[in-house]
């Protein structure tokens, strides 16, 4: 009787260890990275979209000349009283028509332009009509991405910078868990009002040359569980608990069988 119980216990331990193993080829990122990278320029562009908020600053040797283009708002508290502190630059909302209303220049098409294109457009307009040495900087201030699924720290992340890669965002989310399917990462992206999806295989470096290596604002990254492990996943994550319980039960049975 005792031998049968011991044999059953050892089989259970063996099953636990086997089901806990994940193939190396399904875990390591970009396994072909050594031989696949080239000196080709990476495909990066940050497109302005509807509902984006743009922070536009204009500088010049004579800052008084560009003051009309730099609108500031004072921070306020809940009682609408001014708070002591530095004023903040005014944000321009890209409306449903894809336009912003900008001082002196009026309504300007923004959606669909890259930040660089918007910068060049405004800079040329201001230099042609108002200040010939004006320098314009455009930033998207509500840039955020969401990471869901099998990562250690899922959530929505507000980013101060507009140039962020898929790998960096995964790092911000605490990396994939061991149960995350690295061969099928889904990126949801709004393109011209249409929700699109694209699948990325992190074990292959091909995605570095794609439009999805750099993320766009409001992208959603979904990490699905490794379906090869789904059936055993619930057991795997509680394996130590189950083994402890089984050890106690086996000890009790052995003690009882001796009496």
Secondary structure, DSSP 8 states (H G I E B T S, - for coil): -HHHHHHHHHHHHHHHHHHH---GGGTSS-TTHHHH--S-------B--TT-EEEEEEE-SSTTTTGGG--EE--B-TTS-B-SS--EE-EEE--TTSEEEETTTEEEE-TT-BHHHHHHHHHHHHHHHT-TT-EEEEEETT-EEEEEESBTT-EEEE-SSS--BHHHHHHHTT-B-TTEEEEEEEEEEEETTEEEEEEE-TTSGGGGGSTTSB--TT-EEEEEE-TTTHHHHHHHHTHHHHHHHHHHHHHHHHHHHH-
